[in-house]
Amino acid sequence: METIRPICESELDELGYRGYIEGDPTWCPSQTPVVVIEGRIVSMLRIWDRWVHLGPTPVRMGGIGDVTTHPDYRGRGIATRLMEHAAEYMRDDGYDLGLLFTEIPARFYRRLGWSCVPLMGFHARLSRPPQPGRSALEVLPFDESRDLEETVALYQRYNAGRSGSLLRSRPYWDYARSRERGVLPNAVVRGSAGLSGYINWESEDDEAEVCEVAYESGPALDALVQYLLDECAAAGVTQIHGEIPHSHPFVDALVATADADLGLTGNSSMMALPFDLGALIAKAVPEAAGLARRLPVDLMCRLLFGESSGRDIEPILCARGISLEAGEVRQLEEWFPRREVIFWEPDHF
């Protein structure tokens, strides 16, 4: 007999799962449902209780992660039933939206009602070794005792209203799982007024990944770019990439300073599931509620995040047999402008 229930306290240690939830003040057992067959846990997942910006509007989001099924029990629809249970739980508990990052073909989640929200990225190939440079501001290794509180404050200022970014509570920065994901930066920019920038990056072989960046001024941005290029030169790195749109000022400054060859990348691994689309629209863009309810859910998800604008989706609507009047297209463009959508790498679940 198959049962879906919350994980038990005693099972956290048995499954080596305690480290995933320890220190997270939002966690409760019902956020880790398990499937039990004949007394054996054969499948489980985790719901991360977070808040994410849809445009400038923060909404409560349940992040689905750590979806696993024992190999002996795959192909029986167990993961499907567990995902349906998780969606029902989040809907009943007042979440506005579900999010996940799929590592399997997206069609599995699409048939459960989830929609892809494509994310943009960049790839910069250095045409020559970066030249050492000097900046007006000092870049220092991150020191938690000196820099953490200012980093937290800068993150909040820099990402206020940034579509796709999480609202990070203060305990979030101390949570062990957040630190394992690399929420703390590698280096910070400091001047007489204090911390004005930070960068989070990692390298492997000849390639570096920019995971997160924040800054408050042009000089701070320039200092971060020069710092990264100096580090890449010392490590023999010839390529830099990240899930940051090519239009982001950091990418623009990086390419210009390094005389790099820019490539555009992206993926559709982020998927969203609104639990009450009408209520979500009313919360994020209340004036659009009447018109937006006529649109397909997958396109509404892209509009709400700002990945696409109203004018971007017009030809898709036409191809699907949905016609809008010229005035309605203009309204959608006004209500749903294209935005720079970034879900920072350290926040993935």
C-alpha positions in Angstrom: 0.0 0.0 0.0 1.3 3.5 -0.9 1.1 6.4 1.6 2.2 10.0 1.2 3.0 11.7 4.6 5.3 14.2 6.1 8.8 13.0 7.0 9.2 12.0 10.7 11.8 13.5 12.9 13.6 10.2 13.4 13.9 9.7 9.6 15.9 12.9 9.1 19.0 11.3 10.5 18.3 7.9 9.0 18.2 9.4 5.5 21.0 11.8 6.1 18.6 14.7 5.5 19.0 16.8 8.7 21.7 19.0 7.1 19.2 20.1 4.4 16.8 21.6 6.9 18.9 22.5 10.0 18.9 26.2 10.6 16.1 27.0 8.2 13.4 28.7 10.3 10.8 28.2 7.6 11.0 24.4 7.5 8.3 22.1 8.9 7.9 18.3 8.3 5.0 18.8 5.9 7.4 20.6 3.5 9.3 17.2 3.1 6.6 14.7 2.0 7.7 11.1 1.5 6.1 8.2 -0.3 6.0 5.0 1.8 5.4 1.5 0.4 5.3 -1.4 2.8 7.1 0.6 5.5 9.9 1.8 3.2 10.5 5.4 2.0 10.8 5.1 -1.7 10.4 8.8 -2.8 10.6 12.3 -1.4 11.0 15.9 -2.2 11.5 19.3 -0.5 9.4 22.4 -0.6 11.5 25.6 0.1 9.3 28.4 1.6 10.6 31.6 0.0 9.5 34.9 -1.4 10.4 35.9 -5.0 9.9 39.1 -7.0 7.5 39.1 -9.9 8.6 42.4 -11.4 8.6 44.7 -8.4 6.0 42.6 -6.5 7.1 40.0 -3.9 5.0 36.8 -3.8 5.2 33.7 -1.7 6.9 30.9 -3.6 7.4 27.2 -2.9 10.6 25.9 -4.4 10.5 22.2 -5.3 13.9 20.5 -5.0 15.6 17.2 -4.0 13.0 15.2 -5.9 14.2 11.6 -5.7 12.7 8.1 -6.2 14.4 4.8 -5.5 15.5 3.2 -8.7 13.5 0.0 -7.9 10.3 2.0 -7.8 10.7 4.3 -10.9 8.3 4.1 -13.7 5.2 3.6 -11.5 3.9 7.2 -11.4 5.1 7.7 -7.8 6.9 11.0 -8.6 3.8 12.2 -10.4 1.6 11.6 -7.4 4.2 13.1 -5.0 4.3 16.3 -7.2 0.5 16.5 -7.2 0.5 16.2 -3.5 3.1 18.9 -3.1 1.1 21.3 -5.4 -2.1 20.6 -3.4 -0.2 21.3 -0.1 1.2 24.6 -1.4 -2.2 25.7 -2.7 -3.9 24.9 0.6 -1.1 26.6 2.6 -1.4 29.9 0.8 1.6 29.9 -1.6 1.2 32.1 -4.6 3.5 30.2 -6.9 5.6 27.1 -7.3 9.1 27.1 -8.9 11.5 24.4 -9.8 14.7 23.9 -11.8 14.4 20.7 -13.8 17.4 18.5 -14.6 15.1 16.1 -16.5 13.1 16.8 -19.7 10.6 19.6 -19.0 7.7 17.6 -20.5 7.4 15.6 -17.2 6.5 18.8 -15.4 4.6 20.4 -18.2 2.0 17.6 -18.2 1.5 18.4 -14.5 0.7 22.1 -15.3 4.1 23.6 -14.9 5.4 26.2 -17.4 8.9 27.1 -18.6 10.2 30.6 -17.9 13.4 30.9 -20.0 16.4 32.5 -18.4 19.2 34.3 -20.3 22.9 34.0 -19.8 26.3 34.9 -21.3 29.5 33.3 -22.3 32.6 35.5 -22.8 35.7 34.1 -24.5 38.8 36.1 -23.8 40.6 36.9 -27.0 43.9 37.5 -25.1 45.1 37.2 -21.6 43.6 39.9 -19.4 45.9 42.7 -18.6 46.5 43.6 -14.9 44.9 46.9 -14.0 44.2 49.3 -11.1 40.9 50.6 -9.9 40.0 53.5 -7.7 38.4 51.3 -5.1 40.0 48.4 -3.2 38.8 44.8 -3.7 39.4 42.6 -0.7 38.7 38.9 0.2 35.3 38.6 1.9 35.6 38.7 5.7 32.5 37.6 7.4 33.1 39.5 10.7 33.7 42.7 8.8 31.6 42.4 5.7 28.5 40.3 6.3 26.0 42.8 7.5 26.9 45.3 4.8 26.7 42.6 2.2 23.2 41.7 3.4 22.1 45.3 3.2 23.6 45.8 -0.2 21.8 42.7 -1.5 18.5 44.1 -0.3 19.1 47.5 -2.0 20.5 46.1 -5.2 17.7 43.5 -5.7 14.7 45.4 -4.5 12.2 44.9 -7.2 14.5 42.9 -9.4 12.3 40.3 -11.1 13.3 36.7 -10.3 15.4 37.6 -7.2 14.6 36.2 -3.8 13.9 38.2 -0.7 16.6 36.9 1.5 15.8 37.2 5.2 18.7 37.8 7.6 18.7 34.1 8.9 18.9 32.9 5.3 22.5 34.1 5.1 23.4 31.9 8.1 21.6 28.8 7.0 24.0 26.0 6.3 22.4 25.0 3.0 22.6 28.6 1.8 26.3 28.7 2.5 26.8 25.3 0.8 25.2 26.9 -2.3 27.7 29.8 -2.1 25.6 32.6 -0.8 28.6 34.4 0.7 30.7 36.3 -1.8 34.4 35.8 -2.6 35.4 39.4 -2.7 34.0 42.8 -1.8 34.7 46.4 -2.9 35.4 48.7 0.0 36.0 52.5 0.1 35.9 55.2 2.7 32.1 55.0 2.7 32.1 51.2 3.4 31.2 48.2 1.2 29.9 49.2 -2.2 30.1 45.9 -4.2 30.6 42.2 -4.1 31.1 39.3 -6.4 30.5 35.5 -6.1 32.3 33.4 -8.6 34.0 30.0 -9.0 36.3 28.4 -11.5 37.1 25.0 -12.9 39.8 24.2 -15.4 39.9 27.1 -17.8 36.4 28.5 -17.2 34.9 30.8 -14.6 31.3 31.2 -13.6 29.9 34.4 -12.2 27.2 33.3 -9.7 26.2 36.7 -8.4 27.2 40.3 -8.4 26.0 43.6 -6.8 27.4 47.1 -6.8 26.3 50.7 -6.0 28.4 52.8 -8.4 30.4 52.8 -11.6 33.7 52.7 -9.9 32.6 49.7 -7.8 31.5 47.9 -11.0 34.8 48.6 -12.7 36.7 47.4 -9.6 34.8 44.1 -9.6 35.4 43.5 -13.4 39.1 44.2 -13.1 39.4 42.0 -10.0 37.7 39.1 -11.8 39.9 39.5 -14.9 43.1 39.7 -12.7 42.0 36.5 -11.0 41.3 34.8 -14.3 44.7 35.8 -15.7 46.4 34.3 -12.6 44.5 31.1 -12.9 44.8 30.7 -16.7 41.1 31.1 -17.2 40.1 31.9 -20.8 36.3 31.7 -20.6 33.7 33.3 -18.3 30.0 32.5 -18.2 27.0 33.1 -16.0 23.2 33.0 -15.8 23.1 36.8 -16.2 21.6 38.5 -19.2 24.1 40.0 -21.7 22.4 43.4 -21.2 23.4 43.5 -17.6 26.0 46.3 -17.0 28.5 43.8 -15.4 28.5 41.7 -18.6 28.9 44.8 -20.8 31.8 46.1 -18.7 33.4 42.7 -18.6 33.3 42.3 -22.4 34.5 45.8 -23.1 37.4 45.7 -20.6 38.6 42.3 -21.7 37.9 42.8 -25.4 36.1 39.5 -25.1 34.0 37.6 -27.7 30.4 37.6 -26.3 28.1 34.6 -26.8 24.4 34.6 -25.7 23.2 31.6 -23.7 20.2 30.6 -21.8 18.0 27.7 -20.7 14.4 26.8 -19.9 15.1 24.8 -16.7 13.1 27.2 -14.5 9.4 26.2 -14.4 6.5 27.9 -12.6 3.1 26.8 -11.4 0.6 29.5 -10.3 -1.9 28.1 -7.8 -4.5 30.7 -8.5 -3.6 32.7 -11.6 -6.4 35.3 -11.2 -5.3 36.0 -7.6 -1.6 36.2 -8.6 -2.4 38.7 -11.4 -4.5 40.7 -9.1 -1.6 40.9 -6.6 1.1 41.7 -9.2 -0.7 43.8 -11.8 -4.3 44.4 -10.6 -5.2 46.6 -13.5 -4.5 43.8 -15.9 -6.8 41.2 -14.2 -9.6 41.3 -16.8 -7.5 41.0 -19.9 -4.8 38.7 -18.6 -7.2 36.0 -17.5 -7.9 35.4 -21.2 -4.3 34.4 -21.9 -2.7 30.9 -21.6 -1.0 30.2 -18.3 2.5 29.6 -19.8 2.5 33.0 -21.5 1.2 34.6 -18.3 4.1 33.2 -16.3 6.5 34.8 -18.8 4.7 38.1 -18.7 4.6 38.2 -14.9 8.3 37.6 -14.6 9.0 40.0 -17.5 10.9 37.5 -19.5 8.5 38.5 -22.4 6.6 41.7 -22.9 3.0 42.1 -24.2 4.3 42.8 -27.7 6.7 39.8 -27.6 3.8 37.3 -27.1 1.4 38.9 -29.6 2.6 36.7 -32.6 2.5 33.6 -30.3 -1.1 34.3 -29.4 -1.9 34.8 -33.1 -0.3 31.4 -33.9 -2.5 29.8 -31.2 -5.6 31.4 -32.6 -6.0 34.1 -29.9 -6.5 37.6 -31.3 -6.0 40.8 -29.4 -7.0 44.3 -30.6 -4.3 46.9 -31.0 -5.4 48.7 -27.9 -5.2 45.5 -25.9 -1.6 44.8 -27.1 -0.6 48.3 -26.0 -2.2 47.7 -22.6 -0.2 44.5 -22.2 3.0 46.2 -23.2 2.3 48.9 -20.6 1.3 46.4 -17.8 4.0 43.8 -18.6 7.2 45.4 -19.8 10.2 43.2 -20.6 12.4 43.0 -17.5 15.9 41.7 -16.7 15.1 38.4 -15.0 17.8 37.0 -12.8 17.5 34.1 -10.4 20.9 34.2 -8.7 22.8 30.9 -8.7 23.3 30.6 -4.9 19.5 30.6 -4.5 18.8 27.5 -6.6 17.1 24.7 -4.7 
